[in-house]
Amino acid sequence: MRLVLASASPARLATLATAGIPAEVRVSGVDEDAALAAAHARRGRLGAADDVVVLARAKAEAVARELGPADALVLGCDSLLELDGQTYGKPGSAADAVERWRRMRGGIGVLHTGHWLVDLRSGVGGTGTSPGTSTGTSSRSPCGAGRHASRARLRWSDAGRHRPGKTARCAGSRRAGRAAGTRTT
């Protein structure tokens, strides 16, 4: 049996590899805006915790359809950051990441992560599950945002590796953790 990761996230693949779980990567190509619009049309406006599950499921099921019946599990994942009632996906550029870090100053955000697992071994299209998680983050002073533009985007994309109870911070900065009274990773 093989595990197929329906995600382009290097952080998710690295997490699996660190745990000793080999995975094959298959990017789904799902139009996330369209998937959310369809879900909202069917069920009404959803919160970020539900949106990540919708997106994880759409990704896993799209890859599962491509593979057809197989001796495989397909894992779809997605994360969204909720800050001051606004939901953000991965920033499109380093400049976007820097701007988000600036907006986070003094705020508290929640990183929502959803997972959907499709088991193709059943031969009937698979079954799904969703152990969605949410992690609170606080940032009193993200690194002098302009100084680390390229690293800010890298850290943002690595947000899936953030551990509960730890304060998110920009590379090279310890102030955010000290200001919030927590250790940083």
Buried (B, 14 or more C-beta within 10 A) or exposed (E): EEBBBBBBBEBBBEBBEEEEEEBEBBEBEBEBEEBBEEBBEEEEEBEBBBBBBBBBBBBBBBBBEEBEEBEBBBBBBBBBBBBEEEBBBBBEEBEBBBBBBEBBEEEBBBBBBBBBBBBBEEEEBBEBEBEBEBBEBBBBBBBBBEEBBEBBBBBBBBBBBBEEEBBBBBEEBEBBBBBBEBEBE
